[in-house]
Amino acid sequence: MKKALTTSSIGQNLIVKDLSLNLQASVIGRNVKIGTNVIITNSIIMNNVTIGNNVTIRGSLICSKAKIGANNYLKDAKMGYGETVKEQQGELAEVVLKDMPDLADSKRKSIRTE
């Protein structure tokens, strides 16, 4: 597999276990820890996120303090603040996450009109 770090932005204090990271068209926040054999494409990874070994993330938004265990595949996912996806045994397992509520909708619901 060709290793790539193309058209991406990386925050301070990124910790990568080894050089097997394949990062393309993504944004990585500060203090992120990334395991071995990880692919991140067209995604936003916010601050203080931990990503285990053998993880693929495509077209996803991972909010701060989220933890993704080993052997997971996330596609078009949205992980909220502090959410955890447990390690999968064996081969990559695709993770299906519920959509996070739209912030604009939640603000709209909290405003009363008389």
KOLNUGU-518237 format. One record per atom (N, C-alpha, C, O): residue number from 0; residue in one letter; chain; atom name; x, y, z. Coordinates in steps of 0.2 Angstrom, whole numbers, plus 2048, in hexadecimal, padded with zeros to 3 digits. Example, Ala and Ser with C-alpha at 12.3 -4.5 7.8 and 13.67 -1.06 7.14 Angstrom:
REM residues 2
+-----+-----+-------+------+------+-------+-----+
|   n | res | chain | atom | east | north |  up |
+-----+-----+-------+------+------+-------+-----+
|   0 |   a |     A |    N |  842 |   7E4 | 827 |
|   0 |   a |     A |   CA |  83E |   7EA | 827 |
|   0 |   a |     A |    C |  842 |   7F0 | 827 |
|   0 |   a |     A |    O |  847 |   7EF | 82A |
|   1 |   s |     A |    N |  840 |   7F5 | 823 |
|   1 |   s |     A |   CA |  844 |   7FB | 824 |
|   1 |   s |     A |    C |  840 |   800 | 827 |
|   1 |   s |     A |    O |  843 |   806 | 828 |
+-----+-----+-------+------+------+-------+-----+
***
This chain:
REM residues 114
+-----+-----+-------+------+------+-------+-----+
|   n | res | chain | atom | east | north |  up |
+-----+-----+-------+------+------+-------+-----+
|   0 |   m |     A |    N |  804 |   7FA | 800 |
|   0 |   m |     A |   CA |  800 |   800 | 800 |
|   0 |   m |     A |    C |  804 |   806 | 800 |
|   0 |   m |     A |    O |  809 |   807 | 804 |
|   1 |   k |     A |    N |  803 |   80B | 7FC |
|   1 |   k |     A |   CA |  807 |   811 | 7FB |
|   1 |   k |     A |    C |  805 |   816 | 801 |
|   1 |   k |     A |    O |  7FF |   817 | 803 |
|   2 |   k |     A |    N |  80A |   818 | 805 |
|   2 |   k |     A |   CA |  809 |   81D | 80A |
|   2 |   k |     A |    C |  808 |   824 | 808 |
|   2 |   k |     A |    O |  80B |   826 | 803 |
|   3 |   a |     A |    N |  803 |   827 | 80B |
|   3 |   a |     A |   CA |  802 |   82E | 808 |
|   3 |   a |     A |    C |  800 |   833 | 80E |
|   3 |   a |     A |    O |  7FC |   831 | 813 |
|   4 |   l |     A |    N |  802 |   839 | 80D |
|   4 |   l |     A |   CA |  800 |   83E | 812 |
|   4 |   l |     A |    C |  7FF |   844 | 80D |
|   4 |   l |     A |    O |  803 |   849 | 80D |
|   5 |   t |     A |    N |  7F9 |   844 | 80A |
|   5 |   t |     A |   CA |  7F8 |   849 | 804 |
|   5 |   t |     A |    C |  7F2 |   84E | 806 |
|   5 |   t |     A |    O |  7ED |   84C | 809 |
|   6 |   t |     A |    N |  7F3 |   854 | 804 |
|   6 |   t |     A |   CA |  7EE |   859 | 805 |
|   6 |   t |     A |    C |  7EA |   859 | 80C |
|   6 |   t |     A |    O |  7E4 |   859 | 80C |
|   7 |   s |     A |    N |  7EE |   858 | 811 |
|   7 |   s |     A |   CA |  7EB |   857 | 818 |
|   7 |   s |     A |    C |  7EE |   85C | 81D |
|   7 |   s |     A |    O |  7F3 |   85F | 81B |
|   8 |   s |     A |    N |  7EA |   85E | 822 |
|   8 |   s |     A |   CA |  7EC |   862 | 827 |
|   8 |   s |     A |    C |  7ED |   85E | 82E |
|   8 |   s |     A |    O |  7E9 |   85B | 830 |
|   9 |   i |     A |    N |  7F3 |   85F | 831 |
|   9 |   i |     A |   CA |  7F4 |   85B | 837 |
|   9 |   i |     A |    C |  7F6 |   860 | 83D |
|   9 |   i |     A |    O |  7FA |   865 | 83C |
|  10 |   g |     A |    N |  7F2 |   85F | 843 |
|  10 |   g |     A |   CA |  7F3 |   863 | 849 |
|  10 |   g |     A |    C |  7F9 |   861 | 84C |
|  10 |   g |     A |    O |  7FD |   85C | 84B |
|  11 |   q |     A |    N |  7FB |   865 | 852 |
|  11 |   q |     A |   CA |  801 |   864 | 856 |
|  11 |   q |     A |    C |  800 |   85D | 85A |
|  11 |   q |     A |    O |  7FA |   85B | 85B |
|  12 |   n |     A |    N |  806 |   85A | 85B |
|  12 |   n |     A |   CA |  806 |   855 | 860 |
|  12 |   n |     A |    C |  803 |   84E | 85D |
|  12 |   n |     A |    O |  800 |   84A | 861 |
|  13 |   l |     A |    N |  803 |   84D | 857 |
|  13 |   l |     A |   CA |  800 |   847 | 854 |
|  13 |   l |     A |    C |  805 |   842 | 855 |
|  13 |   l |     A |    O |  80B |   842 | 854 |
|  14 |   i |     A |    N |  802 |   83C | 858 |
|  14 |   i |     A |   CA |  806 |   836 | 859 |
|  14 |   i |     A |    C |  804 |   831 | 855 |
|  14 |   i |     A |    O |  7FE |   82E | 855 |
|  15 |   v |     A |    N |  809 |   82E | 851 |
|  15 |   v |     A |   CA |  807 |   829 | 84C |
|  15 |   v |     A |    C |  80C |   823 | 84E |
|  15 |   v |     A |    O |  812 |   824 | 84E |
|  16 |   k |     A |    N |  809 |   81D | 84F |
|  16 |   k |     A |   CA |  80D |   817 | 851 |
|  16 |   k |     A |    C |  812 |   815 | 84C |
|  16 |   k |     A |    O |  818 |   814 | 84E |
|  17 |   d |     A |    N |  811 |   816 | 846 |
|  17 |   d |     A |   CA |  816 |   815 | 841 |
|  17 |   d |     A |    C |  814 |   818 | 83A |
|  17 |   d |     A |    O |  80F |   81C | 83A |
|  18 |   l |     A |    N |  818 |   817 | 835 |
|  18 |   l |     A |   CA |  817 |   81B | 82F |
|  18 |   l |     A |    C |  812 |   818 | 82A |
|  18 |   l |     A |    O |  812 |   819 | 824 |
|  19 |   s |     A |    N |  80E |   813 | 82C |
|  19 |   s |     A |   CA |  809 |   810 | 828 |
|  19 |   s |     A |    C |  803 |   814 | 827 |
|  19 |   s |     A |    O |  7FE |   812 | 824 |
|  20 |   l |     A |    N |  803 |   81A | 82A |
|  20 |   l |     A |   CA |  7FD |   81F | 829 |
|  20 |   l |     A |    C |  7FC |   821 | 822 |
|  20 |   l |     A |    O |  801 |   823 | 81F |
|  21 |   n |     A |    N |  7F6 |   820 | 820 |
|  21 |   n |     A |   CA |  7F4 |   823 | 819 |
|  21 |   n |     A |    C |  7EF |   828 | 81A |
|  21 |   n |     A |    O |  7E9 |   827 | 81C |
|  22 |   l |     A |    N |  7F1 |   82E | 819 |
|  22 |   l |     A |   CA |  7EC |   834 | 81B |
|  22 |   l |     A |    C |  7EB |   838 | 814 |
|  22 |   l |     A |    O |  7F0 |   83B | 811 |
|  23 |   q |     A |    N |  7E5 |   839 | 812 |
|  23 |   q |     A |   CA |  7E4 |   83D | 80C |
|  23 |   q |     A |    C |  7DE |   841 | 80D |
|  23 |   q |     A |    O |  7D9 |   83F | 810 |
|  24 |   a |     A |    N |  7DF |   848 | 80B |
|  24 |   a |     A |   CA |  7D9 |   84D | 80B |
|  24 |   a |     A |    C |  7D5 |   84D | 811 |
|  24 |   a |     A |    O |  7CF |   84D | 811 |
|  25 |   s |     A |    N |  7D9 |   84D | 817 |
|  25 |   s |     A |   CA |  7D6 |   84D | 81E |
|  25 |   s |     A |    C |  7D9 |   852 | 822 |
|  25 |   s |     A |    O |  7DE |   855 | 821 |
|  26 |   v |     A |    N |  7D5 |   853 | 828 |
|  26 |   v |     A |   CA |  7D8 |   858 | 82D |
|  26 |   v |     A |    C |  7D8 |   854 | 833 |
|  26 |   v |     A |    O |  7D4 |   851 | 835 |
|  27 |   i |     A |    N |  7DE |   854 | 837 |
|  27 |   i |     A |   CA |  7E0 |   851 | 83D |
|  27 |   i |     A |    C |  7E1 |   856 | 842 |
|  27 |   i |     A |    O |  7E5 |   85B | 841 |
|  28 |   g |     A |    N |  7DD |   856 | 848 |
|  28 |   g |     A |   CA |  7DE |   85B | 84D |
|  28 |   g |     A |    C |  7E4 |   85A | 851 |
|  28 |   g |     A |    O |  7E9 |   856 | 84F |
|  29 |   r |     A |    N |  7E5 |   85D | 857 |
|  29 |   r |     A |   CA |  7EA |   85D | 85B |
|  29 |   r |     A |    C |  7EA |   857 | 860 |
|  29 |   r |     A |    O |  7E4 |   855 | 861 |
|  30 |   n |     A |    N |  7EF |   854 | 862 |
|  30 |   n |     A |   CA |  7F0 |   84F | 867 |
|  30 |   n |     A |    C |  7EC |   849 | 865 |
|  30 |   n |     A |    O |  7E9 |   845 | 869 |
|  31 |   v |     A |    N |  7ED |   847 | 85F |
|  31 |   v |     A |   CA |  7E9 |   841 | 85C |
|  31 |   v |     A |    C |  7EE |   83B | 85C |
|  31 |   v |     A |    O |  7F4 |   83C | 85A |
|  32 |   k |     A |    N |  7EC |   835 | 85E |
|  32 |   k |     A |   CA |  7F0 |   82F | 85E |
|  32 |   k |     A |    C |  7EE |   82A | 859 |
|  32 |   k |     A |    O |  7E8 |   829 | 859 |
|  33 |   i |     A |    N |  7F2 |   828 | 855 |
|  33 |   i |     A |   CA |  7F0 |   824 | 84F |
|  33 |   i |     A |    C |  7F4 |   81D | 84F |
|  33 |   i |     A |    O |  7FA |   81E | 850 |
|  34 |   g |     A |    N |  7F1 |   818 | 84F |
|  34 |   g |     A |   CA |  7F5 |   811 | 84F |
|  34 |   g |     A |    C |  7F8 |   80F | 848 |
|  34 |   g |     A |    O |  7F8 |   814 | 844 |
|  35 |   t |     A |    N |  7F9 |   809 | 847 |
|  35 |   t |     A |   CA |  7FD |   807 | 841 |
|  35 |   t |     A |    C |  7F7 |   805 | 83C |
|  35 |   t |     A |    O |  7F2 |   803 | 83E |
|  36 |   n |     A |    N |  7F9 |   805 | 836 |
|  36 |   n |     A |   CA |  7F5 |   803 | 830 |
|  36 |   n |     A |    C |  7EE |   807 | 830 |
|  36 |   n |     A |    O |  7E9 |   804 | 830 |
|  37 |   v |     A |    N |  7EE |   80E | 830 |
|  37 |   v |     A |   CA |  7E8 |   812 | 830 |
|  37 |   v |     A |    C |  7E8 |   815 | 82A |
|  37 |   v |     A |    O |  7ED |   818 | 827 |
|  38 |   i |     A |    N |  7E2 |   816 | 827 |
|  38 |   i |     A |   CA |  7E0 |   819 | 821 |
|  38 |   i |     A |    C |  7DB |   81F | 823 |
|  38 |   i |     A |    O |  7D6 |   81D | 826 |
|  39 |   i |     A |    N |  7DC |   825 | 822 |
|  39 |   i |     A |   CA |  7D7 |   82A | 823 |
|  39 |   i |     A |    C |  7D7 |   82E | 81C |
|  39 |   i |     A |    O |  7DC |   831 | 81A |
|  40 |   t |     A |    N |  7D1 |   82F | 81A |
|  40 |   t |     A |   CA |  7CF |   832 | 813 |
|  40 |   t |     A |    C |  7C9 |   837 | 814 |
|  40 |   t |     A |    O |  7C4 |   834 | 817 |
|  41 |   n |     A |    N |  7CA |   83D | 812 |
|  41 |   n |     A |   CA |  7C4 |   841 | 811 |
|  41 |   n |     A |    C |  7C1 |   842 | 818 |
|  41 |   n |     A |    O |  7BA |   842 | 818 |
|  42 |   s |     A |    N |  7C4 |   843 | 81D |
|  42 |   s |     A |   CA |  7C1 |   843 | 824 |
|  42 |   s |     A |    C |  7C4 |   848 | 828 |
|  42 |   s |     A |    O |  7C9 |   84B | 827 |
|  43 |   i |     A |    N |  7C0 |   84A | 82E |
|  43 |   i |     A |   CA |  7C3 |   84E | 833 |
|  43 |   i |     A |    C |  7C3 |   84B | 839 |
|  43 |   i |     A |    O |  7BE |   848 | 83C |
|  44 |   i |     A |    N |  7C9 |   84B | 83C |
|  44 |   i |     A |   CA |  7CA |   848 | 843 |
|  44 |   i |     A |    C |  7CC |   84E | 847 |
|  44 |   i |     A |    O |  7D1 |   851 | 847 |
|  45 |   m |     A |    N |  7C8 |   84F | 84C |
|  45 |   m |     A |   CA |  7C9 |   854 | 851 |
|  45 |   m |     A |    C |  7CE |   853 | 856 |
|  45 |   m |     A |    O |  7D1 |   84E | 856 |
|  46 |   n |     A |    N |  7CF |   857 | 85B |
|  46 |   n |     A |   CA |  7D4 |   857 | 860 |
|  46 |   n |     A |    C |  7D3 |   851 | 865 |
|  46 |   n |     A |    O |  7CD |   84F | 866 |
|  47 |   n |     A |    N |  7D9 |   84E | 867 |
|  47 |   n |     A |   CA |  7D9 |   849 | 86D |
|  47 |   n |     A |    C |  7D5 |   843 | 86B |
|  47 |   n |     A |    O |  7D2 |   840 | 86F |
|  48 |   v |     A |    N |  7D6 |   840 | 865 |
|  48 |   v |     A |   CA |  7D3 |   83A | 862 |
|  48 |   v |     A |    C |  7D8 |   835 | 862 |
|  48 |   v |     A |    O |  7DE |   836 | 861 |
|  49 |   t |     A |    N |  7D6 |   82F | 864 |
|  49 |   t |     A |   CA |  7DA |   829 | 864 |
|  49 |   t |     A |    C |  7D7 |   824 | 85F |
|  49 |   t |     A |    O |  7D1 |   822 | 85F |
|  50 |   i |     A |    N |  7DC |   822 | 85A |
|  50 |   i |     A |   CA |  7DA |   81D | 855 |
|  50 |   i |     A |    C |  7DE |   817 | 855 |
|  50 |   i |     A |    O |  7E4 |   818 | 855 |
|  51 |   g |     A |    N |  7DB |   811 | 856 |
|  51 |   g |     A |   CA |  7DF |   80B | 857 |
|  51 |   g |     A |    C |  7E2 |   808 | 850 |
|  51 |   g |     A |    O |  7E2 |   80C | 84B |
|  52 |   n |     A |    N |  7E5 |   803 | 850 |
|  52 |   n |     A |   CA |  7E8 |   7FF | 84B |
|  52 |   n |     A |    C |  7E3 |   7FD | 846 |
|  52 |   n |     A |    O |  7DE |   7FB | 848 |
|  53 |   n |     A |    N |  7E5 |   7FD | 83F |
|  53 |   n |     A |   CA |  7E1 |   7FA | 83A |
|  53 |   n |     A |    C |  7DA |   7FD | 839 |
|  53 |   n |     A |    O |  7D5 |   7F9 | 839 |
|  54 |   v |     A |    N |  7DA |   804 | 839 |
|  54 |   v |     A |   CA |  7D4 |   807 | 839 |
|  54 |   v |     A |    C |  7D4 |   80B | 832 |
|  54 |   v |     A |    O |  7D9 |   80E | 830 |
|  55 |   t |     A |    N |  7CE |   80B | 82F |
|  55 |   t |     A |   CA |  7CD |   80F | 829 |
|  55 |   t |     A |    C |  7C7 |   814 | 82A |
|  55 |   t |     A |    O |  7C2 |   812 | 82D |
|  56 |   i |     A |    N |  7C8 |   81A | 829 |
|  56 |   i |     A |   CA |  7C3 |   820 | 82A |
|  56 |   i |     A |    C |  7C3 |   823 | 823 |
|  56 |   i |     A |    O |  7C7 |   826 | 821 |
|  57 |   r |     A |    N |  7BC |   823 | 820 |
|  57 |   r |     A |   CA |  7BB |   827 | 81A |
|  57 |   r |     A |    C |  7B5 |   82B | 81B |
|  57 |   r |     A |    O |  7B0 |   829 | 81D |
|  58 |   g |     A |    N |  7B6 |   832 | 818 |
|  58 |   g |     A |   CA |  7B0 |   836 | 818 |
|  58 |   g |     A |    C |  7AD |   837 | 81F |
|  58 |   g |     A |    O |  7A7 |   838 | 81F |
|  59 |   s |     A |    N |  7B1 |   837 | 824 |
|  59 |   s |     A |   CA |  7AE |   838 | 82B |
|  59 |   s |     A |    C |  7B0 |   83E | 82F |
|  59 |   s |     A |    O |  7B5 |   841 | 82E |
|  60 |   l |     A |    N |  7AC |   83F | 834 |
|  60 |   l |     A |   CA |  7AD |   844 | 839 |
|  60 |   l |     A |    C |  7AE |   841 | 840 |
|  60 |   l |     A |    O |  7A9 |   83E | 842 |
|  61 |   i |     A |    N |  7B4 |   842 | 843 |
|  61 |   i |     A |   CA |  7B5 |   83F | 849 |
|  61 |   i |     A |    C |  7B6 |   844 | 84E |
|  61 |   i |     A |    O |  7BB |   848 | 84E |
|  62 |   c |     A |    N |  7B2 |   845 | 853 |
|  62 |   c |     A |   CA |  7B2 |   84B | 858 |
|  62 |   c |     A |    C |  7B7 |   849 | 85D |
|  62 |   c |     A |    O |  7B9 |   844 | 85E |
|  63 |   s |     A |    N |  7B9 |   84F | 861 |
|  63 |   s |     A |   CA |  7BE |   84E | 866 |
|  63 |   s |     A |    C |  7BD |   849 | 86B |
|  63 |   s |     A |    O |  7B7 |   847 | 86D |
|  64 |   k |     A |    N |  7C2 |   846 | 86D |
|  64 |   k |     A |   CA |  7C3 |   841 | 873 |
|  64 |   k |     A |    C |  7BF |   83A | 871 |
|  64 |   k |     A |    O |  7BE |   836 | 875 |
|  65 |   a |     A |    N |  7BE |   839 | 86A |
|  65 |   a |     A |   CA |  7BB |   833 | 868 |
|  65 |   a |     A |    C |  7C1 |   82E | 868 |
|  65 |   a |     A |    O |  7C7 |   82F | 867 |
|  66 |   k |     A |    N |  7BF |   827 | 869 |
|  66 |   k |     A |   CA |  7C3 |   822 | 869 |
|  66 |   k |     A |    C |  7C1 |   81C | 864 |
|  66 |   k |     A |    O |  7BB |   81A | 865 |
|  67 |   i |     A |    N |  7C5 |   81B | 85F |
|  67 |   i |     A |   CA |  7C4 |   815 | 85A |
|  67 |   i |     A |    C |  7C8 |   810 | 85C |
|  67 |   i |     A |    O |  7CE |   810 | 85B |
|  68 |   g |     A |    N |  7C6 |   80A | 85E |
|  68 |   g |     A |   CA |  7CA |   804 | 85F |
|  68 |   g |     A |    C |  7CC |   801 | 858 |
|  68 |   g |     A |    O |  7CA |   803 | 853 |
|  69 |   a |     A |    N |  7D0 |   7FC | 859 |
|  69 |   a |     A |   CA |  7D4 |   7F9 | 853 |
|  69 |   a |     A |    C |  7CF |   7F5 | 84F |
|  69 |   a |     A |    O |  7C9 |   7F3 | 851 |
|  70 |   n |     A |    N |  7D0 |   7F4 | 848 |
|  70 |   n |     A |   CA |  7CD |   7F0 | 844 |
|  70 |   n |     A |    C |  7C6 |   7F3 | 842 |
|  70 |   n |     A |    O |  7C1 |   7EF | 842 |
|  71 |   n |     A |    N |  7C5 |   7F9 | 841 |
|  71 |   n |     A |   CA |  7BF |   7FC | 840 |
|  71 |   n |     A |    C |  7BF |   800 | 839 |
|  71 |   n |     A |    O |  7C4 |   803 | 837 |
|  72 |   y |     A |    N |  7B9 |   800 | 835 |
|  72 |   y |     A |   CA |  7B9 |   804 | 82F |
|  72 |   y |     A |    C |  7B3 |   809 | 830 |
|  72 |   y |     A |    O |  7AD |   807 | 831 |
|  73 |   l |     A |    N |  7B4 |   80F | 82F |
|  73 |   l |     A |   CA |  7AF |   814 | 830 |
|  73 |   l |     A |    C |  7AF |   818 | 829 |
|  73 |   l |     A |    O |  7B3 |   81A | 827 |
|  74 |   k |     A |    N |  7A8 |   818 | 827 |
|  74 |   k |     A |   CA |  7A7 |   81C | 820 |
|  74 |   k |     A |    C |  7A1 |   820 | 821 |
|  74 |   k |     A |    O |  79C |   81E | 823 |
|  75 |   d |     A |    N |  7A2 |   827 | 81F |
|  75 |   d |     A |   CA |  79D |   82C | 820 |
|  75 |   d |     A |    C |  79A |   82C | 827 |
|  75 |   d |     A |    O |  794 |   82C | 828 |
|  76 |   a |     A |    N |  79E |   82B | 82C |
|  76 |   a |     A |   CA |  79C |   82B | 833 |
|  76 |   a |     A |    C |  79D |   831 | 837 |
|  76 |   a |     A |    O |  7A1 |   835 | 834 |
|  77 |   k |     A |    N |  799 |   832 | 83C |
|  77 |   k |     A |   CA |  79A |   838 | 840 |
|  77 |   k |     A |    C |  79A |   835 | 847 |
|  77 |   k |     A |    O |  795 |   833 | 84A |
|  78 |   m |     A |    N |  7A0 |   836 | 84A |
|  78 |   m |     A |   CA |  7A1 |   834 | 851 |
|  78 |   m |     A |    C |  7A0 |   83B | 856 |
|  78 |   m |     A |    O |  7A4 |   83F | 854 |
|  79 |   g |     A |    N |  79C |   83B | 85B |
|  79 |   g |     A |   CA |  79B |   840 | 85F |
|  79 |   g |     A |    C |  7A1 |   841 | 864 |
|  79 |   g |     A |    O |  7A5 |   83C | 865 |
|  80 |   y |     A |    N |  7A1 |   846 | 868 |
|  80 |   y |     A |   CA |  7A6 |   847 | 86D |
|  80 |   y |     A |    C |  7A7 |   842 | 872 |
|  80 |   y |     A |    O |  7A2 |   83F | 875 |
|  81 |   g |     A |    N |  7AD |   83F | 873 |
|  81 |   g |     A |   CA |  7AE |   83A | 878 |
|  81 |   g |     A |    C |  7AB |   833 | 876 |
|  81 |   g |     A |    O |  7AC |   82E | 87A |
|  82 |   e |     A |    N |  7A8 |   832 | 870 |
|  82 |   e |     A |   CA |  7A5 |   82B | 86E |
|  82 |   e |     A |    C |  7AB |   826 | 86D |
|  82 |   e |     A |    O |  7B1 |   828 | 86C |
|  83 |   t |     A |    N |  7A9 |   820 | 86E |
|  83 |   t |     A |   CA |  7AE |   81A | 86E |
|  83 |   t |     A |    C |  7AB |   815 | 869 |
|  83 |   t |     A |    O |  7A5 |   813 | 86A |
|  84 |   v |     A |    N |  7AF |   813 | 865 |
|  84 |   v |     A |   CA |  7AE |   80D | 861 |
|  84 |   v |     A |    C |  7B3 |   807 | 863 |
|  84 |   v |     A |    O |  7B9 |   808 | 862 |
|  85 |   k |     A |    N |  7B0 |   802 | 865 |
|  85 |   k |     A |   CA |  7B5 |   7FD | 868 |
|  85 |   k |     A |    C |  7B9 |   7F9 | 863 |
|  85 |   k |     A |    O |  7B7 |   7F9 | 85D |
|  86 |   e |     A |    N |  7BE |   7F6 | 865 |
|  86 |   e |     A |   CA |  7C2 |   7F2 | 861 |
|  86 |   e |     A |    C |  7BF |   7EC | 85E |
|  86 |   e |     A |    O |  7BB |   7E9 | 862 |
|  87 |   q |     A |    N |  7C0 |   7EA | 858 |
|  87 |   q |     A |   CA |  7BC |   7E5 | 855 |
|  87 |   q |     A |    C |  7C2 |   7DF | 854 |
|  87 |   q |     A |    O |  7C7 |   7E0 | 853 |
|  88 |   q |     A |    N |  7BF |   7D9 | 855 |
|  88 |   q |     A |   CA |  7C4 |   7D3 | 855 |
|  88 |   q |     A |    C |  7C4 |   7D1 | 84E |
|  88 |   q |     A |    O |  7BF |   7D1 | 84A |
|  89 |   g |     A |    N |  7CA |   7CF | 84B |
|  89 |   g |     A |   CA |  7CB |   7CC | 844 |
|  89 |   g |     A |    C |  7CB |   7D2 | 83F |
|  89 |   g |     A |    O |  7CF |   7D7 | 840 |
|  90 |   e |     A |    N |  7C7 |   7D1 | 83A |
|  90 |   e |     A |   CA |  7C7 |   7D5 | 834 |
|  90 |   e |     A |    C |  7C4 |   7DC | 836 |
|  90 |   e |     A |    O |  7C0 |   7DD | 83B |
|  91 |   l |     A |    N |  7C5 |   7E1 | 831 |
|  91 |   l |     A |   CA |  7C2 |   7E7 | 832 |
|  91 |   l |     A |    C |  7BA |   7E6 | 832 |
|  91 |   l |     A |    O |  7B7 |   7E3 | 82E |
|  92 |   a |     A |    N |  7B7 |   7EA | 837 |
|  92 |   a |     A |   CA |  7B0 |   7EA | 837 |
|  92 |   a |     A |    C |  7AD |   7F1 | 836 |
|  92 |   a |     A |    O |  7B0 |   7F6 | 839 |
|  93 |   e |     A |    N |  7A8 |   7F1 | 831 |
|  93 |   e |     A |   CA |  7A5 |   7F8 | 830 |
|  93 |   e |     A |    C |  7A1 |   7FA | 835 |
|  93 |   e |     A |    O |  79D |   7F7 | 838 |
|  94 |   v |     A |    N |  7A2 |   801 | 837 |
|  94 |   v |     A |   CA |  79E |   803 | 83D |
|  94 |   v |     A |    C |  799 |   808 | 83A |
|  94 |   v |     A |    O |  79A |   80C | 836 |
|  95 |   v |     A |    N |  793 |   807 | 83C |
|  95 |   v |     A |   CA |  78D |   80B | 83A |
|  95 |   v |     A |    C |  78B |   810 | 840 |
|  95 |   v |     A |    O |  789 |   80D | 845 |
|  96 |   l |     A |    N |  78C |   816 | 840 |
|  96 |   l |     A |   CA |  78B |   81B | 846 |
|  96 |   l |     A |    C |  784 |   81F | 844 |
|  96 |   l |     A |    O |  783 |   820 | 83E |
|  97 |   k |     A |    N |  780 |   820 | 849 |
|  97 |   k |     A |   CA |  77B |   824 | 848 |
|  97 |   k |     A |    C |  77D |   82B | 847 |
|  97 |   k |     A |    O |  782 |   82D | 849 |
|  98 |   d |     A |    N |  779 |   82F | 843 |
|  98 |   d |     A |   CA |  77A |   836 | 841 |
|  98 |   d |     A |    C |  77A |   83A | 848 |
|  98 |   d |     A |    O |  775 |   839 | 84C |
|  99 |   m |     A |    N |  77F |   83E | 848 |
|  99 |   m |     A |   CA |  77E |   843 | 84E |
|  99 |   m |     A |    C |  779 |   848 | 84C |
|  99 |   m |     A |    O |  778 |   84A | 846 |
| 100 |   p |     A |    N |  775 |   84B | 851 |
| 100 |   p |     A |   CA |  770 |   850 | 850 |
| 100 |   p |     A |    C |  773 |   856 | 84D |
| 100 |   p |     A |    O |  779 |   858 | 84F |
| 101 |   d |     A |    N |  770 |   859 | 849 |
| 101 |   d |     A |   CA |  772 |   85F | 846 |
| 101 |   d |     A |    C |  772 |   865 | 84B |
| 101 |   d |     A |    O |  76D |   866 | 84E |
| 102 |   l |     A |    N |  777 |   868 | 84C |
| 102 |   l |     A |   CA |  778 |   86D | 851 |
| 102 |   l |     A |    C |  772 |   873 | 850 |
| 102 |   l |     A |    O |  76F |   875 | 855 |
| 103 |   a |     A |    N |  772 |   875 | 84A |
| 103 |   a |     A |   CA |  76D |   87A | 848 |
| 103 |   a |     A |    C |  766 |   878 | 84A |
| 103 |   a |     A |    O |  762 |   87C | 84D |
| 104 |   d |     A |    N |  764 |   871 | 849 |
| 104 |   d |     A |   CA |  75D |   86F | 84B |
| 104 |   d |     A |    C |  75C |   86F | 852 |
| 104 |   d |     A |    O |  757 |   871 | 855 |
| 105 |   s |     A |    N |  762 |   86D | 856 |
| 105 |   s |     A |   CA |  761 |   86D | 85E |
| 105 |   s |     A |    C |  760 |   874 | 860 |
| 105 |   s |     A |    O |  75C |   875 | 865 |
| 106 |   k |     A |    N |  763 |   879 | 85D |
| 106 |   k |     A |   CA |  763 |   880 | 860 |
| 106 |   k |     A |    C |  75C |   882 | 85E |
| 106 |   k |     A |    O |  758 |   886 | 862 |
| 107 |   r |     A |    N |  759 |   880 | 858 |
| 107 |   r |     A |   CA |  753 |   882 | 856 |
| 107 |   r |     A |    C |  74D |   880 | 85B |
| 107 |   r |     A |    O |  749 |   884 | 85C |
| 108 |   k |     A |    N |  74E |   87A | 85D |
| 108 |   k |     A |   CA |  749 |   877 | 862 |
| 108 |   k |     A |    C |  749 |   87A | 868 |
| 108 |   k |     A |    O |  744 |   87A | 86C |
| 109 |   s |     A |    N |  74F |   87D | 86A |
| 109 |   s |     A |   CA |  74F |   880 | 871 |
| 109 |   s |     A |    C |  74D |   887 | 871 |
| 109 |   s |     A |    O |  74C |   88A | 877 |
| 110 |   i |     A |    N |  74B |   88A | 86C |
| 110 |   i |     A |   CA |  748 |   891 | 86B |
| 110 |   i |     A |    C |  741 |   891 | 86B |
| 110 |   i |     A |    O |  73E |   88E | 867 |
| 111 |   r |     A |    N |  73E |   894 | 870 |
| 111 |   r |     A |   CA |  736 |   894 | 870 |
| 111 |   r |     A |    C |  734 |   89B | 86C |
| 111 |   r |     A |    O |  737 |   8A0 | 86D |
| 112 |   t |     A |    N |  72E |   89A | 869 |
| 112 |   t |     A |   CA |  72B |   8A0 | 866 |
| 112 |   t |     A |    C |  724 |   8A1 | 869 |
| 112 |   t |     A |    O |  721 |   89C | 869 |
| 113 |   e |     A |    N |  722 |   8A6 | 86A |
| 113 |   e |     A |   CA |  71B |   8A7 | 86D |
| 113 |   e |     A |    C |  717 |   8AC | 869 |
| 113 |   e |     A |    O |  712 |   8AD | 86A |
+-----+-----+-------+------+------+-------+-----+
***
